[in-house]
Amino acid sequence: MAVEKETYIWAVKCLNGEISPEMRMVALQWKGSNVKFRYYLDREPTDFIRERAEIVAVNFDSGLSHPLDTLDIEFIFSGAPLGKLDCLDAVLFRRWENEAGTTSPD
């Protein structure tokens, strides 16, 4: 299901201040009243990362005009190129990476 423009903008706003260096990409899936945030990470999630994701989810849910049936958070540790990762319905954040998959300048 396509994410409505207003919902997409709201989800991006909820990420404000909650992105950490380990986050490679954040994607959103919207199916009726079921939502999933997927975090692609360059290492296994820490308690700090999990807390950041929970804050995003709570903020997102609190700003919606209708209740959700489910709001899931998923973490995937992957070194695959960003272009090969599943974008779900929308990409909310994607960090810059060089061809080697690092954030070091070329």
TADASUL-V144746 format. One line per field, one symbol per residue. ss: DSSP state (h for helix, s for strand, l for the rest). phi: phi as a letter, one per 20 degrees, with the letter a starting at -180 (. if undefined). A space follows every 10 residues. Layout:
ss: ???
phi: ???
//
This chain:
ss: llllhhhhhh hhhhhlllll llssssssss sllsssssss slllllhhhh hhhhhhhhhh hhllllllls ssssssslll lhhhlllsls ssssllllll llllll
phi: .fefgfffff fffffgnded gfeebcdcdc cmddccedde cebffeffff fgfffgffff ffeeecfefc cdccdcebdf ggfeefelea eebbffcffe ndefgf
//
